[in-house]
Amino acid sequence: VRDGDAAIDYLHNNPLPSTLLVDQMMHLKRGTDVLEELAKLDTENAVRTILITAVPQSVAQEMYDKVDIFLQKPVSYKDLTTLAQRLSASHGTSSGNIATP
């Protein structure tokens, strides 16, 4: 999706994905805003989350504690795709339902 508002809209209007990849610095809403909305919808905590940011982990401890995987930029698309598929597989979910707002 194109921005944080669209990501939130997607979560409200589609089945929840097995894995959600968000960038902290999306347009209109931050990645953590999207994750907060996800927490309201994902009452079983079934969605695995990956947060990408340019902010160092030491500075972003609050964000780090709320996701399954925290990645600091730069990250290649190939590495992200592989990581998302492995995360989904390790939680017994299909990698075919990966949303990348």
C-alpha positions in Angstrom: 0.0 0.0 0.0 1.1 3.6 -0.5 1.0 5.1 3.0 0.1 4.5 6.7 -3.5 5.5 6.3 -3.9 3.0 3.4 -2.2 0.3 5.6 -4.7 0.9 8.4 -7.6 0.8 5.9 -6.2 -2.5 4.5 -6.1 -4.0 7.9 -9.7 -3.1 8.5 -11.1 -4.2 5.2 -9.2 -7.5 4.5 -8.4 -10.7 6.3 -5.4 -10.1 8.6 -2.1 -11.2 7.0 0.2 -13.8 8.5 3.1 -11.3 8.4 3.0 -7.5 8.3 6.0 -5.5 7.2 5.9 -1.8 8.0 8.3 1.1 7.6 8.4 3.4 10.6 8.7 6.5 8.3 5.6 5.9 6.1 3.7 8.8 4.7 0.6 10.0 6.7 1.0 7.5 9.6 4.1 6.1 11.3 4.7 2.3 11.3 4.1 2.2 15.0 0.6 3.8 14.4 -0.1 0.9 12.0 1.1 -1.6 14.6 -1.1 -0.1 17.3 -4.1 -0.4 15.0 -3.1 -4.0 14.3 -2.9 -4.8 18.0 -6.6 -3.8 18.3 -7.6 -6.1 15.5 -5.3 -9.0 16.1 -6.6 -10.2 19.5 -4.9 -13.5 19.2 -1.5 -12.0 18.4 -1.3 -14.2 15.3 0.2 -11.7 12.9 4.0 -11.7 12.9 5.4 -8.2 12.5 8.6 -6.7 11.0 9.4 -3.1 11.5 12.0 -1.4 9.2 13.5 1.9 10.3 16.5 4.1 9.8 16.5 4.8 13.6 19.1 2.8 15.5 17.8 0.1 17.8 19.3 1.8 20.8 17.3 4.9 20.1 14.1 3.0 19.2 13.8 0.6 22.1 10.1 1.3 22.5 9.5 0.2 18.9 11.8 -2.7 19.2 9.8 -4.3 22.0 6.6 -4.2 20.1 7.6 -6.3 17.0 8.8 -9.7 16.2 11.7 -8.4 14.1 13.3 -5.0 14.0 15.4 -4.2 11.0 17.6 -1.2 10.5 17.9 0.3 7.0 19.3 -0.3 4.5 17.8 -3.8 3.9 17.5 -5.4 0.5 14.1 -6.5 -0.9 15.4 -10.0 -1.4 16.4 -10.3 2.2 13.1 -8.9 3.4 11.1 -11.4 1.3 13.1 -14.3 2.5 12.9 -13.2 6.1 9.1 -12.7 5.9 8.6 -16.2 4.4 10.8 -17.8 7.1 8.9 -15.9 9.9 5.6 -17.0 8.5 6.8 -20.6 8.1 8.2 -20.7 11.7 4.7 -19.8 13.0 2.9 -22.4 10.9 1.3 -20.0 8.5 1.3 -19.8 4.8 3.8 -17.4 3.2 1.1 -16.6 0.6 -0.6 -14.1 2.9 2.1 -11.6 3.5 1.1 -7.9 3.5 3.7 -5.3 2.9 2.2 -1.8 3.5 
